[in-house]
Amino acid sequence: MARRADEHLVGGKIRLPNPIVQRPLRQVGARLLMALFVLALTVMIVYLDRGGYHDNADDSVDFLDALYYATVTLSTTGYGDIVPHSDSARLVNVLLVTPLRVLFLIILVGTTLEVLTQRTREEWRLKRWRSTLRDHTVIIGFGTKGRSAIQTLCATGLKKDQIVIVDPSGKVIEAANADGFTGVVGDATRSDVLLQAEVQRARQIVIATQRDDTAVLVTLTARQLNRGAKIVAAVREEENAPLLRQSGADAVITSASAAGRLLGLSVLSPSAGTVMEDLIQQGSGLDLVERPVIKAEVGKNVRETDDLVISVLRGHRLLGYDDPAASPIQLTDRLITIVRARSVPPLSTPD
């Protein structure tokens, strides 16, 4: 089955999440009602002062004549068969009818003007987005692994406007836009696509591609563009993990072996497997989080904290909760704890 053409894009196209707008039919309906209101108001103004108008046909102006005059006047047709001849009628035309004519035309051409200004508006939004984007997170791949990674990051407090998604499928990026994320359509193995995602200014990069060889190429390209970013990559086969680390990844997650270990644990103890799955699924039950030490915890034993501490990160050393060196807690430590989860809304999936 042939793929859509946009799934083979290599150059990169940025798509910002769309602001909430009215549906097209509702917009047209609202403008039509406004135009009818302006027309009715003009008819009422002319009819109330009908004695100040002259009709070349019969010298009298009735309601139908007022409707006719209002229609041709607002549409700027102006046949000249009905004209204002009194001072009051001419003054009303200057002060009321003419502004209503301008408003009527604005309403009629509003849709055209909106189409003409849409490109300028999008270019302004894109320029503003680039100028404010710093220390963001780039997600390569919006499949199951990518969506799960984003859900976990959002659960820990990362804002959606600080996440940029790169994927070769336009449909996938549309789903990301629907969730409020900025997306780039293109091949992430190309440096120009990653530059569109401002990867050179990113703080962290998550690589969740479908193929291991693609993950290696993306890691090499991303590390070349950004030497200081934290890169976390996922691979299917454990034998490819060393290659990812050599390519520049700071951490490598082997999806196949991780799933296998969870399966084995569930066989030995279904309850333990359920708890472990709950821990790695952010936003439900219990969550595994890393946080800084607060002043009230400095000098305490790891077992004396309010949270359940399972490890202490001190510099580059990861100390277990039962390691004698883990206590007392120091101010510069970071604690890996188990806490009660906060609910996180699910992300959209492409059709």
C-alpha positions in Angstrom: 0.0 0.0 0.0 1.5 3.4 -1.0 2.1 5.9 1.7 0.9 9.4 1.5 3.3 11.9 -0.1 3.9 13.9 3.0 5.3 10.8 4.7 8.3 11.0 2.5 9.2 14.6 3.4 12.8 15.2 4.1 13.1 18.9 4.2 11.1 19.6 7.3 8.0 21.6 7.8 7.0 23.2 11.1 3.4 22.9 12.2 2.3 24.9 15.2 -0.7 23.9 17.2 -3.8 25.7 15.8 -5.6 28.2 18.1 -9.2 27.4 18.9 -11.3 28.9 16.1 -14.9 28.7 15.1 -16.0 26.1 12.5 -16.2 27.6 8.9 -20.0 27.2 8.6 -20.5 28.9 11.9 -18.2 31.7 10.9 -20.2 32.2 7.6 -23.5 32.0 9.5 -22.4 34.6 12.0 -21.2 37.0 9.2 -24.4 36.5 7.3 -26.5 37.4 10.4 -24.4 40.5 10.9 -24.9 41.6 7.3 -28.6 41.1 7.5 -28.7 43.1 10.7 -26.8 46.0 9.0 -29.2 45.8 6.1 -32.3 45.8 8.4 -30.9 48.8 10.3 -30.3 50.7 7.1 -33.9 49.9 5.9 -35.3 51.2 9.2 -33.3 54.4 9.0 -34.4 55.1 5.4 -38.0 54.2 6.0 -38.4 56.4 9.1 -37.1 59.3 7.1 -38.8 58.3 3.8 -40.3 61.8 3.3 -36.7 63.1 2.7 -36.2 60.8 -0.3 -37.3 61.2 -3.9 -38.2 58.3 -6.2 -38.0 59.1 -9.9 -40.8 56.6 -10.6 -43.7 57.8 -8.4 -42.3 60.5 -6.1 -43.1 58.4 -3.0 -41.0 56.0 -1.0 -42.7 53.0 0.7 -41.1 50.1 2.6 -40.2 48.2 -0.6 -38.5 51.3 -1.9 -36.6 51.7 1.4 -35.5 48.0 1.2 -34.4 48.5 -2.5 -32.5 51.7 -1.7 -30.7 50.2 1.3 -29.7 47.2 -0.7 -28.2 49.1 -3.7 -26.6 51.6 -1.4 -24.9 49.1 0.9 -23.7 47.1 -2.1 -22.4 50.4 -3.6 -24.4 49.9 -6.8 -26.3 53.2 -6.6 -28.6 53.4 -9.6 -29.7 56.9 -8.7 -33.4 56.3 -9.1 -34.0 57.0 -5.4 -32.0 59.8 -3.9 -32.1 61.8 -0.6 -33.2 65.4 -1.3 -33.9 66.8 2.1 -31.1 68.1 4.4 -32.0 65.6 7.2 -31.9 62.6 4.7 -28.5 63.7 3.3 -27.1 64.2 6.9 -28.3 60.8 7.9 -26.6 59.3 4.8 -23.4 61.0 5.7 -23.4 60.1 9.4 -25.2 56.7 9.5 -25.7 55.1 6.1 -22.1 55.6 4.9 -20.5 54.0 8.0 -23.1 51.1 7.7 -22.0 50.7 4.1 -18.4 50.4 5.1 -19.3 47.9 7.8 -21.4 45.9 5.4 -18.5 45.6 2.9 -16.1 44.6 5.7 -18.4 41.8 6.7 -18.8 40.6 3.1 -15.0 40.6 2.4 -14.1 39.3 5.9 -13.5 35.8 4.7 -11.3 36.9 1.8 -9.3 39.2 4.1 -8.9 36.3 6.6 -7.5 34.0 3.9 -5.1 36.7 2.7 -3.8 37.5 6.2 -3.6 33.9 7.4 -0.1 33.4 5.9 1.2 36.6 7.4 -0.3 35.6 10.8 1.3 32.1 10.6 4.7 33.6 9.7 4.4 35.9 12.7 3.5 33.0 15.0 6.4 31.0 13.7 8.9 33.9 14.2 7.6 34.4 17.7 7.9 30.7 18.4 11.5 30.6 17.3 12.5 33.7 19.4 11.0 32.3 22.6 12.1 28.6 22.3 15.0 27.8 24.6 16.0 24.7 26.6 13.1 22.7 25.2 12.7 19.0 24.7 12.7 17.4 21.2 10.9 14.1 20.7 11.9 12.1 17.7 8.9 9.9 16.8 5.3 10.2 18.0 4.5 6.5 18.1 3.7 4.5 21.2 7.1 5.1 22.8 7.2 8.7 21.9 3.7 9.4 23.3 4.4 7.5 26.5 7.6 9.6 27.0 5.7 12.8 26.4 2.9 11.8 28.8 5.6 11.1 31.5 7.3 14.4 30.9 4.1 16.4 31.1 3.2 14.6 34.3 6.4 15.9 35.8 5.5 19.5 35.0 7.0 20.0 31.5 4.8 22.4 29.6 3.5 21.5 26.1 5.0 24.6 24.5 8.4 23.4 25.6 8.1 20.2 23.5 8.7 19.8 19.8 7.9 16.6 18.0 9.6 15.4 14.8 8.0 12.7 12.7 8.0 11.9 8.9 4.2 11.4 8.9 2.0 14.5 8.4 -1.0 12.6 9.9 1.0 11.9 13.1 2.0 15.6 13.4 -1.6 16.6 13.0 -2.4 14.4 16.0 0.4 16.0 17.9 -1.0 19.5 17.0 -4.4 18.4 18.2 -2.8 17.7 21.6 -1.3 21.2 21.6 2.3 20.3 20.6 4.4 21.9 17.9 5.5 19.4 15.2 8.0 19.2 12.4 7.3 16.9 9.4 10.4 15.4 8.1 13.2 12.8 8.3 15.0 13.3 11.6 18.2 11.8 10.2 18.7 15.0 8.3 20.3 17.9 10.0 18.1 20.5 8.3 15.0 18.8 9.8 16.5 18.8 13.3 17.5 22.5 12.8 13.8 23.3 12.1 13.0 21.8 15.5 15.7 24.1 17.0 17.6 21.0 18.3 20.8 23.0 18.6 19.1 24.9 21.5 17.4 21.9 23.1 18.1 20.8 26.7 17.1 17.1 26.1 16.3 14.9 23.1 14.3 11.7 23.2 14.8 9.4 20.3 11.9 6.9 19.9 12.1 5.8 16.3 10.7 2.5 14.9 14.1 1.2 13.7 17.4 0.8 15.5 19.5 1.9 12.5 17.4 5.1 12.3 17.9 5.7 16.0 21.7 5.5 15.5 21.7 8.0 12.6 19.4 10.4 14.5 21.6 10.2 17.5 24.8 11.0 15.5 23.1 13.9 13.8 21.6 15.3 17.0 24.9 15.0 18.9 26.8 16.8 16.2 24.3 19.7 16.3 24.1 19.9 20.1 27.1 18.8 22.2 25.5 19.6 25.6 22.0 18.2 25.3 21.0 15.1 27.2 20.1 12.4 24.6 17.9 9.4 25.6 17.3 6.8 22.9 15.2 3.6 22.6 16.3 0.5 20.7 14.6 -2.8 20.1 17.6 -5.1 20.3 20.0 -5.0 23.2 23.0 -5.7 21.0 22.5 -2.3 19.4 22.6 -0.4 22.7 26.5 0.0 22.7 26.3 1.5 19.2 23.8 4.1 20.4 26.1 5.0 23.3 29.0 5.3 21.0 26.9 7.6 18.8 26.4 10.0 21.6 23.3 8.8 23.6 23.6 9.4 27.3 21.1 6.7 28.1 19.7 3.8 26.1 16.5 1.9 26.8 16.1 -1.5 25.3 12.4 -2.0 24.7 12.5 -5.7 23.9 14.6 -6.8 26.9 12.7 -4.4 29.2 9.4 -6.0 28.2 10.9 -9.4 28.5 12.1 -8.7 32.1 8.6 -7.4 33.0 7.1 -10.6 31.5 9.5 -12.8 33.6 8.8 -10.8 36.7 5.0 -11.2 36.1 5.4 -15.0 35.8 7.3 -15.2 39.0 5.0 -12.8 40.8 2.0 -11.3 39.1 1.5 -8.8 41.9 5.2 -7.6 41.6 4.8 -7.3 37.9 1.6 -5.2 38.4 3.5 -2.9 40.8 6.4 -2.5 38.4 4.2 -1.7 35.5 2.4 0.9 37.7 5.7 2.5 38.6 6.8 3.0 35.0 3.3 4.2 33.9 3.3 7.8 34.8 0.0 9.3 36.1 -1.6 6.2 37.6 -1.3 4.7 41.1 2.4 5.3 42.1 5.0 7.2 40.2 8.8 7.0 40.3 10.2 10.5 40.4 13.6 12.3 40.9 13.5 15.5 42.9 16.0 17.8 44.7 16.5 17.7 48.4 14.7 20.2 50.5 16.3 22.0 53.4 14.3 20.1 56.0 15.7 16.8 54.8 19.4 17.8 55.0 21.3 15.7 57.6 18.5 13.1 57.9 18.6 9.4 57.2 16.9 8.3 53.9 14.3 6.4 56.0 13.3 9.6 57.9 12.0 11.5 54.8 8.3 11.8 54.2 8.6 10.2 50.7 9.7 6.7 50.1 13.3 7.1 49.0 14.8 4.2 47.0 18.0 5.8 45.7 20.2 8.9 46.2 22.0 10.5 43.3 25.2 12.2 44.7 27.2 13.7 41.9 27.6 10.8 39.4 27.1 8.1 42.0 23.8 6.3 42.4 23.4 5.1 46.0 20.8 2.6 47.1 18.6 3.3 50.1 20.4 0.7 52.1 23.9 2.0 51.2 25.6 3.4 54.4 27.0 6.2 52.3 23.5 7.4 51.3 22.9 8.8 54.8 23.0 11.5 56.0 21.3 13.3 53.1 23.2 16.2 51.6 21.8 19.4 50.1 23.3 18.8 46.7 21.8 15.3 46.5 18.8 14.3 44.3 16.4 11.8 45.6 14.6 9.1 43.6 11.4 8.5 45.3 8.0 6.7 45.0 5.1 9.1 45.3 1.3 9.1 44.7 0.6 9.7 41.0 -1.2 12.7 39.5 -3.7 12.0 36.8 -2.5 12.8 33.2 -4.9 13.2 30.3 -4.2 10.7 27.4 -2.7 11.9 24.2 -4.4 11.6 20.8 -3.5 8.9 18.4 -3.5 9.3 14.6 -6.3 7.6 12.7 
